[in-house]
Amino acid sequence: MDFFNSLTLDLKMLVVAIAGCALLALFSGNQKAEKRYMLVFAVLAAVGVYRFTQVEVEAPEQSAATRAAPQPVTPAPKHKPLVSTSAR
């Protein structure tokens, strides 16, 4: 489950679509519809593999860029406490 949660949103949608097409192809009663679902399954699987390899190539570059510029930590400003004005 950690692997699925680590994927980007578009890859998660592709995984769900691939699983849905596989289930539709398995439980389809019509042979013509089954071939259509398998064609869509193959296309989605190819797109998923392509996107997964592209995301893995881009990820180290992004993490190196974010590590290059550390953000300084600034202390929170001190505020004067609220005073009730109803007793005046």
FIPA-724721 format. One line per 4 residues: number of its first residue (from 0); their letters; for each residue x, y, z of N, C-alpha, C. Coordinates in pm, 1 decimal, decimal comma. Each point is the difference from the previous one (the first is absolute). Layout:
N
NUM	a	X Y Z X Y Z X Y Z ~ ...;
This chain:
88
0	mdff	81,5 -118,7 0,0 -81,5 118,7 0,0 86,3 125,7 0,0 ~ 119,0 -8,7 60,0 90,0 115,1 -0,2 44,4 34,5 -141,3 ~ 19,4 -104,0 -81,5 39,9 24,8 -139,1 -108,6 75,5 -74,4 ~ -125,2 -41,6 17,6 -111,1 66,9 -68,6 -12,8 144,7 47,3;
4	nslt	15,2 23,7 128,7 -9,9 136,5 52,8 116,2 87,8 -44,1 ~ 113,3 -59,3 -35,3 114,2 79,3 -43,3 -12,3 43,8 -145,6 ~ -95,3 -55,6 -74,0 -17,4 36,4 -140,8 -66,4 136,5 -12,6 ~ 23,3 64,1 -114,5 -67,2 126,9 -27,1 -145,8 -26,4 -35,1;
8	ldlk	-79,7 105,7 -2,4 -143,2 -15,2 -22,2 -31,2 -61,6 -136,1 ~ 71,1 41,2 -104,1 -28,7 -56,2 -132,0 34,6 -148,2 -6,9 ~ 106,2 -42,0 68,2 32,6 -142,1 2,5 -101,2 -80,0 81,1 ~ -51,9 58,9 107,8 -104,1 -68,5 77,1 -124,6 -21,5 -84,2;
12	mlvv	-37,7 102,6 -77,0 -118,2 -13,6 -85,7 24,2 -104,8 -108,9 ~ 120,2 -6,5 -53,9 32,2 -101,6 -99,3 -7,2 -140,1 58,9 ~ 50,0 -18,3 120,6 -4,0 -131,8 64,7 -144,7 -43,7 22,1 ~ -83,7 91,2 44,9 -141,2 -33,4 22,0 -69,1 -31,1 -132,6;
16	aiag	31,6 76,0 -104,7 -59,8 -24,3 -131,1 45,5 -134,1 -57,2 ~ 125,4 -34,4 18,8 51,7 -128,5 -47,9 -69,2 -114,7 72,6 ~ -14,1 11,8 131,3 -67,4 -104,5 76,3 -146,8 -11,8 -41,9 ~ -65,6 113,1 -24,3 -139,5 -2,7 -44,6 -16,2 -66,3 -134,6;
20	call	88,8 30,1 -93,5 -7,1 -64,2 -132,6 26,1 -149,4 9,9 ~ 92,4 -38,9 86,0 27,1 -143,0 17,0 -122,8 -71,5 55,0 ~ -65,9 60,1 97,8 -120,5 -62,3 56,1 -113,1 -4,6 -102,0 ~ -17,1 107,6 -76,1 -103,4 0,5 -102,7 27,3 -106,4 -106,7;
24	alfs	126,0 -17,1 -37,3 34,0 -100,8 -100,0 -23,3 -140,8 53,5 ~ 28,0 -21,2 127,9 -19,9 -133,1 58,5 -147,3 -38,1 10,4 ~ -82,1 95,5 38,6 -139,6 -31,8 26,5 -93,9 41,9 -112,4 ~ 54,1 35,9 -115,2 -83,9 37,0 -112,7 -56,9 -127,2 -63,2;
28	gnqk	-128,6 0,4 -26,3 -63,3 -115,1 -63,1 9,9 4,6 -150,9 ~ 30,1 114,8 -55,6 4,6 20,1 -143,4 145,2 -7,1 -46,4 ~ 28,2 -84,2 -99,2 137,5 -17,5 -46,2 52,4 125,0 -70,7 ~ -85,0 71,6 -71,1 41,7 121,7 -68,8 36,5 108,6 102,1;
32	aekr	-80,3 14,4 104,4 28,8 98,0 104,0 126,7 -38,0 76,0 ~ 22,6 -130,5 17,7 119,4 -45,7 69,5 125,5 40,4 -77,3 ~ -2,5 -10,1 -131,8 114,3 40,6 -81,2 23,1 150,6 10,3 ~ -108,7 76,1 3,5 12,3 144,6 15,1 62,3 36,1 134,6;
36	ymlv	-46,0 -66,4 107,3 56,0 27,0 132,7 148,1 -37,9 5,8 ~ 38,0 -107,6 -66,6 140,6 -40,0 0,2 86,0 99,1 -79,2 ~ -55,8 57,1 -105,5 72,3 102,1 -75,9 20,8 124,6 85,3 ~ -105,3 42,7 69,1 11,4 116,8 89,4 96,8 -31,1 113,5;
40	favl	-4,8 -122,5 51,6 92,0 -42,9 105,4 144,9 11,1 -47,6 ~ 28,2 -47,8 -122,1 136,4 4,4 -53,1 48,2 144,0 -18,5 ~ -88,0 87,1 -48,7 37,9 140,4 -19,1 26,4 67,0 134,5 ~ -88,1 -22,8 97,0 19,3 60,1 132,8 126,6 -53,2 67,3;
44	aavg	28,7 -128,6 -17,8 120,7 -57,0 58,7 124,2 62,6 -63,1 ~ -1,8 21,1 -131,7 114,4 62,8 -66,5 19,1 143,1 48,7 ~ -109,1 74,2 13,4 8,4 138,1 50,2 49,3 0,6 144,5 ~ -46,2 -95,5 79,5 43,1 -8,4 139,4 148,5 -29,0 13,6;
48	vyrf	50,4 -92,1 -81,5 143,3 -31,8 4,2 81,8 121,1 -44,0 ~ -45,3 66,4 -105,7 71,0 119,0 -47,8 4,0 108,6 107,2 ~ -116,0 29,2 62,5 -6,1 105,1 103,0 82,5 -38,3 122,4 ~ -2,4 -127,7 38,2 75,9 -43,2 117,8 149,3 18,7 -23,2;
52	tqve	47,8 -31,9 -120,2 142,4 18,3 -27,0 35,2 147,8 -8,7 ~ -91,0 84,9 -48,8 26,2 143,4 -7,2 3,3 62,8 138,2 ~ -88,8 -40,8 88,6 -4,8 55,3 135,8 125,1 -39,1 76,7 ~ 49,2 -121,5 -17,4 119,7 -43,4 70,9 122,2 78,2 -45,9;
56	veap	6,9 41,1 -125,1 112,9 77,1 -49,4 -5,0 142,2 54,7 ~ -119,2 57,8 10,7 -14,1 138,1 44,7 15,7 15,6 150,6 ~ -29,5 -101,1 78,4 -3,0 12,0 145,5 134,6 38,0 61,6 ~ 114,0 -62,2 -37,1 126,4 40,7 63,7 38,3 143,9 -31,4;
60	eqsa	-32,7 48,3 -119,7 33,4 138,0 -33,8 -78,1 97,9 86,7 ~ -126,8 -30,5 24,0 -82,0 88,8 81,5 46,5 -0,8 144,5 ~ 34,9 -116,8 53,6 40,9 -4,2 139,7 134,2 70,0 20,2 ~ 89,2 -9,2 -97,8 128,1 69,8 11,1 -20,6 150,8 -6,1;
64	atra	-95,6 43,8 -80,7 -26,2 143,6 -10,4 -59,9 55,3 128,7 ~ -84,7 -77,8 64,9 -61,1 48,9 123,5 98,9 -3,4 115,7 ~ 96,5 -91,1 -3,5 98,9 -5,3 107,4 105,1 109,0 -14,9 ~ 16,8 56,3 -117,8 105,4 98,1 -24,2 -25,0 131,2 73,0;
68	apqp	-125,9 36,9 19,4 -30,6 127,8 63,9 -77,1 -23,0 130,6 ~ 72,3 -18,3 112,1 -70,7 -18,8 126,8 -65,6 131,0 45,4 ~ -116,2 -10,4 58,4 -73,9 116,8 47,5 38,9 27,5 145,0 ~ 37,4 124,5 32,2 34,9 31,8 139,1 -125,5 -0,9 88,6;
72	vtpa	18,6 -42,1 121,9 -110,2 -4,9 95,9 -3,3 132,8 74,5 ~ -113,8 67,7 -5,8 -14,3 127,6 70,1 -85,8 -22,1 123,7 ~ 38,1 59,5 111,7 -81,3 -17,4 121,1 -133,8 72,9 -13,7 ~ -99,1 -52,4 67,1 -132,9 61,8 -3,2 4,0 132,9 74,8;
76	pkhk	-67,3 102,1 -52,4 0,9 129,7 69,3 -80,0 -7,1 130,7 ~ 46,0 76,0 99,5 -68,9 4,0 129,7 -118,0 95,7 -8,7 ~ -116,0 -45,8 44,8 -119,7 83,6 -2,0 -39,0 38,6 142,0 ~ -59,0 118,3 11,8 -50,1 44,7 128,8 -128,7 -77,2 28,2;
80	plvs	-18,0 -52,3 120,8 -121,6 -76,2 29,0 -124,3 89,9 -6,4 ~ -111,6 -61,6 -33,7 -125,3 73,4 -8,1 -48,3 39,1 138,7 ~ -55,4 119,9 11,3 -50,6 49,5 127,4 -148,6 28,2 -16,8 ~ -76,9 -45,4 96,9 -143,9 19,2 -7,1 -34,1 146,8 27,5;
84	tsar	-91,8 56,2 -79,1 -42,9 138,1 19,6 -139,3 7,0 62,0 ~ -56,6 -112,8 32,2 -135,5 -0,3 55,3 -2,8 51,2 144,0 ~ 109,9 -1,9 76,2 0,6 43,9 140,5 13,0 151,0 11,0 ~ 23,6 69,6 -104,3 20,6 144,8 7,8 -128,0 74,1 20,7;
